[in-house]
Amino acid sequence: MKPLSFVIVGSGWRSLFFARIAQKFPEQFELKYMLCRTSKKAEKMAVEYGVPTTVSAEDCEQAKPDFVVVAVNKDSLYEETRKWALKGYPVLCETPAAVSVENLKELWNLVKNGARIQIAEQYHRYPIMAAGLKAI
């Protein structure tokens, strides 16, 4: 079975977790590109972390990834998630998926209409989360 291919939108601390997963499990995941905002950042990420980078969303689309990881700042998460989902890509996005209820509702409407959006929550092992889950 061929590995699932993906692109990462974003080049910050969280995005590197997904890059490391692809590096550690190449039989399961193939990182096509890390989409960076600037050429300087793209070069830095490529040199320091050995990941394929680009500053072009078109490069990412031409790579035909199986899914897109959106790991940008919280103010940009909604727009980037929405943009890639509307292009037809399954999207895994970081939290918070949106900073307003209106935008969360828009994402939910996209999902109800067939968009494939998943929210990654990295705090599932925090004691407060365990207490909340127990209460539920």
Buried (B, 14 or more C-beta within 10 A) or exposed (E): EEBBBBBBBBBBEBBBBBBEBBBEEEEEBBBBBBBBEEEEBBEBBBEEBEBBBBBEBEBBBEBEBBBBBBBBEEEBBBEBBBBBBEEEBBBBBBEBBBEEEEBBEBBBEBEEEEBEBBBBEEEEEEEEEEEEEEEE
